[in-house]
């Protein structure tokens, strides 16, 4: 069973849960909705799970029309689009704030063109 999305987690999550509810109420599968909006069903799945890129305004309009949402998704779209960071980045930032030290265990590597060259002066 799919993991339930918390609509209060982000605007993208709210958009996702509304889209899923509207799609199910319209009696459509993700494949059928994808066909009606000229979008791959995987893209619909990504939007509903908030794992892919944010929907474009054009796609929000097409989804709205396909599920009969009366502009609901279009009204939510600016808030989704303005969200600065994806969900995975927020978790990283929250953990970074609580961290007392951040360490790197790997030495940086530089491309050969940027490495410092040592030359010996001829004697």
N, C-alpha and C positions, 0 to 999 in steps of 0.2 A: 504494500500500500504506500502511496506517495506521502511524503512528509508534509504535514499541514503548515501552511504559511501564516505567520502572524501579521495581520493587516496593520497593526500599530508599529511594526518594526521600521517601516520606511514608506515613502510615497510609492516606490516601485512595488512593494509588497501589497499596499492597498490597491493599486492598479491591477496587480496580478489576481488578487482574490475577487475583485469585482468582475474582471474579465472572465474568470473561470465560472463564477456564479451565473453571469449573463449567458455564457456559452451553454452551460448545462440547462438553464431555463429555456433556452431556444431549442434544446434537443439536438445539439450539434456535437460531433466529435471534433477533436483537434484537427484531424485530416479534412473534415468537411469545412471547418472554419478556415483552414489554410487555403482550401480550394476557392472559397468565396472571396477571399481577400488577396488571392494570387500570391500567397506566402507559403513557404514550406511548413508542413506540420511541426517539424522540429523547432522552428522559430516560435510558433505558438506555444509549444511546450516550454521553451526557454523563458518566454515572457511570463507565463503562468507560474513558473518556479523561481523567477527572478535570478536566473543564472546567466542569461545572455545580455547583449547590449540593450539599452533602453529602446523602446519603440519610437519610431519617427512619428511626426505629426500626421503624415500621410497614412501611415499604418494605423494609427489611433482612429482616424476618420473612417478608414475601411472596416476596422473592427467594430466601431460604433454602428455603422450601417448594417453590417452583417448580423449582429446580435440584437438590433433594435434598441440600442441603449439611449436613444434620444439625447445625444451629445454628452453623456456622462463621462465617457472615456476621453473625449476631446477636452472637456473641462479639467480633468485630472492631469492631462498630459504636461502642461507647463510646470507643474509642481514636481512631477517625476523627472522631467528633463533638467530641472535646476538643481536637483540633488547633486552635491559636489562629489561625493565619494560613494563607491559601491559598498555593499554590506561587508564584504571580506576586508576592505580597507579600514572600515570603522573599527572592526575587532582588533586589527593590528595597531591602530592608533590608540585605542583604549589600553591595550597591553603595554604599549610603549610608554604611556604616561605613568603607569604604575611601576615600570621597571626601575630598578636601582642601578643597573649596569647593562649596557648592551655591548657584547663582545663579538668579535669576528674571529673565527678559528682558522681562516684561510688568508694567506698573504695575498695581496693584490698582484695580479699579473698584468704586465703592460705589453702591448704589441712591440715587436722588435724595433719599429721605427721610433718609438718613444723612449726606449731604454737609454740610459746614460752610458755613453761610451767612454772608456778610459783609454787614453792614449799615453804612450810613454815618449817623453822627449828624447830625441836621438843624442847620444853622447859622443 
